[in-house]
Amino acid sequence: MYVSKEPVEPSFDKVGIVGRVFPRTKLADSAEFFTVGTERGHETTIRQRECDFFYYVLEGTGAFIIDGTTHTCTVGDLVTIPHGSWFRYEGRMRLLAASVPPWRPEQEDTKENAG
C-alpha cells in the first residue's frame, strides 16, 4: 500500500488531544504515523524511553516544551523529539506525527509516574 488515507474516526482521545493513527503496512512497520488535533495542547509532560517523535505543524501555532526549554512553532515547522526527552506541547494545532519505532504505552513515562 503506497497511499494511506487518514482514518475518519479518532484512534485516541486523551489529555486534550485527538489522534488518528494511519494503518501500518509492511512498507513502514518500523514507524507509526498519526495526526493530532488539539485546542490547547498536551496537558501531561511525558518521556518516551524508546521512540523518537517527529511532529510537523499542518495548522495553527503553539510551543513544544522539551527538557524545560520552550520552542515556538507554526505551520511548516518540523519538531524533533529524541527518545529520553521530557516534553509536552501547548497551543491550537493540527500535527502530522511519526514515532520511530512505533509507540507502545509501556514505553512512556509521565512526570507523575517517573521514578
C-alpha positions in Angstrom: 0.0 0.0 0.0 1.6 3.3 -1.1 -1.2 5.7 -0.2 -2.9 5.7 3.2 -6.0 7.7 3.9 -6.3 9.4 7.3 -8.8 7.5 9.3 -12.2 9.1 9.7 -12.7 8.0 13.3 -10.3 9.0 16.1 -7.9 6.3 17.3 -7.4 8.0 20.6 -8.7 11.0 22.6 -6.8 11.8 25.8 -5.3 14.7 27.8 -6.5 17.3 25.4 -5.6 15.7 22.1 -7.5 13.7 19.5 -5.4 11.4 17.2 -5.9 9.3 14.2 -3.3 6.5 13.6 -2.6 5.6 10.0 -2.5 1.8 9.3 0.9 0.3 9.3 2.0 -1.7 6.3 4.9 -4.0 5.5 6.4 -1.0 3.8 6.5 1.0 7.1 6.4 -1.3 10.1 9.5 0.4 11.6 7.5 3.6 12.1 4.0 4.8 13.0 2.3 7.8 11.6 -0.7 9.7 13.1 -2.4 13.1 13.1 -3.0 15.1 16.3 -5.6 17.8 16.7 -5.5 19.9 19.9 -7.3 23.1 21.0 -4.9 23.7 24.0 -2.1 21.1 23.9 -0.8 18.0 25.6 -1.5 18.5 29.3 0.9 15.9 30.6 4.7 16.0 30.4 5.9 12.7 29.0 9.1 10.9 28.1 9.3 8.1 25.6 12.1 5.8 26.6 12.4 4.1 23.1 10.7 6.3 20.5 11.9 9.3 18.6 8.9 11.6 17.8 8.6 13.9 14.8 5.8 16.5 14.7 5.0 18.5 11.5 2.7 21.5 12.1 -0.1 21.4 9.5 -2.3 24.1 11.0 -2.1 26.6 13.9 0.6 27.8 16.3 2.0 26.6 19.6 5.0 25.6 21.5 6.8 22.4 22.5 8.5 22.4 25.9 11.3 19.9 25.5 13.6 19.2 28.6 12.4 22.5 30.1 13.1 24.7 27.0 10.2 26.3 25.1 10.4 26.1 21.3 7.6 28.1 19.4 6.3 26.6 16.2 3.9 27.4 13.4 2.7 26.0 10.1 5.5 24.2 8.2 7.8 23.6 11.2 9.1 20.1 12.0 9.7 19.4 15.7 12.1 16.5 16.5 12.0 14.9 20.0 14.7 12.3 20.7 13.8 9.4 22.9 14.6 10.1 26.5 13.5 13.7 26.4 10.7 15.1 28.6 8.2 17.1 26.6 4.7 18.5 26.3 3.1 20.9 23.9 0.6 23.7 24.0 -1.4 25.7 21.6 -4.1 25.2 19.0 -2.6 23.0 16.3 -3.1 20.2 13.9 0.0 18.0 13.6 1.2 15.1 11.4 3.4 12.9 13.7 5.7 10.0 13.3 7.0 7.6 16.0 10.2 5.5 15.3 9.8 2.7 16.4 6.0 2.5 16.7 4.7 3.8 20.1 3.6 1.4 22.8 2.1 2.6 26.1 4.6 0.7 28.2 7.5 2.8 26.7 6.1 6.0 28.2 6.7 7.8 31.5 4.8 10.8 32.8 6.1 13.3 35.4 3.6 11.7 37.7 4.9 8.1 37.4 8.6 8.7 36.8 10.9 7.1 39.3 
